[in-house]
């Protein structure tokens, strides 16, 4: 699997999704289906996207008791998805059981990654509301190390934290990084963000790009702009 550009499908229906995809090139894409779209369109959309040859990151951020997460992963693995995730804050037993649930189907399992801290989480929120002391970077690093110890393939983080994660977990440990914006784009609710070029230079394995492409007046042009910057094409 090459270092992907993952497009976040920020839509609430299959119809909106298909209308957007019709504006992009006729090529195999890597797509992120999050909670809003999955809860609306369900399994049928995943099957449809897979039939068209697209790769899928199913971004449901599971966080529940270990037994529930294991059983949920057994069901999700049957969808043929390529990446799925949990919250590292769920702890070691939950993460191990998530992996076991994916492995139980007896075929090549999806990549399993853990969310460290959401890119919308600021230092102030983490310290004063979530009540986790210390710098965001140290929490991200600790969660990444725990995820690796539990047999996960990688983590979700800001690109800004990728060097720390690679230092702690090695460069083969996958880093999937949202919070990507082109210069001049609205930051929205993201706090810890970079451009595609900065993410590449920081060592991200994959970037997740949503609004910079999906909300662009010309999604095709925006897609190629991000793609070129991510791949280092002048």
GICORDA-V394141 format. One record per backbone hydrogen bond with DSSP energy under -0.5 kcal/mol. CO is the residue of the C=O (numbers start at 1). NH is the residue of the N-H. If there is no record, write none. Layout:
BEGIN
co | nh
CO | NH
CO | NH
END
This chain:
BEGIN
co | nh
2 | 4
4 | 6
4 | 207
5 | 7
5 | 30
6 | 8
6 | 209
7 | 9
7 | 32
8 | 10
9 | 11
13 | 17
14 | 18
15 | 19
16 | 20
17 | 21
18 | 22
20 | 23
21 | 24
25 | 27
29 | 31
29 | 55
30 | 7
31 | 33
31 | 57
32 | 9
32 | 34
33 | 59
34 | 38
35 | 39
36 | 40
37 | 41
37 | 42
38 | 42
41 | 45
42 | 45
42 | 46
43 | 47
44 | 48
45 | 49
46 | 50
47 | 51
48 | 52
49 | 54
50 | 53
55 | 31
56 | 58
56 | 82
56 | 83
57 | 33
57 | 59
58 | 60
58 | 85
59 | 35
62 | 87
65 | 69
66 | 70
67 | 71
68 | 72
69 | 73
70 | 74
71 | 75
72 | 76
73 | 77
74 | 78
75 | 78
76 | 79
76 | 81
77 | 80
82 | 111
83 | 58
84 | 113
85 | 62
86 | 88
86 | 115
87 | 90
88 | 91
91 | 95
92 | 96
93 | 97
94 | 98
95 | 99
96 | 100
97 | 101
98 | 102
99 | 103
100 | 104
102 | 105
103 | 106
111 | 84
111 | 113
112 | 153
112 | 154
113 | 86
114 | 156
115 | 88
118 | 121
119 | 191
119 | 192
120 | 122
122 | 126
123 | 127
124 | 128
125 | 129
125 | 130
126 | 132
131 | 133
135 | 139
136 | 140
137 | 141
138 | 142
139 | 143
140 | 144
141 | 145
142 | 146
143 | 147
144 | 148
145 | 149
146 | 150
147 | 152
148 | 151
153 | 174
154 | 114
155 | 176
156 | 116
158 | 161
159 | 162
161 | 165
162 | 166
163 | 167
164 | 168
165 | 169
166 | 170
170 | 173
174 | 155
174 | 176
175 | 177
175 | 205
175 | 206
176 | 157
176 | 178
177 | 208
178 | 159
179 | 194
182 | 185
187 | 190
191 | 193
194 | 181
195 | 199
196 | 200
197 | 201
198 | 202
199 | 203
199 | 204
200 | 203
206 | 177
207 | 6
207 | 209
208 | 180
209 | 8
210 | 213
210 | 214
211 | 215
213 | 216
216 | 219
218 | 222
219 | 223
220 | 224
221 | 225
222 | 226
223 | 227
224 | 228
225 | 229
226 | 230
227 | 231
228 | 232
228 | 233
232 | 234
END
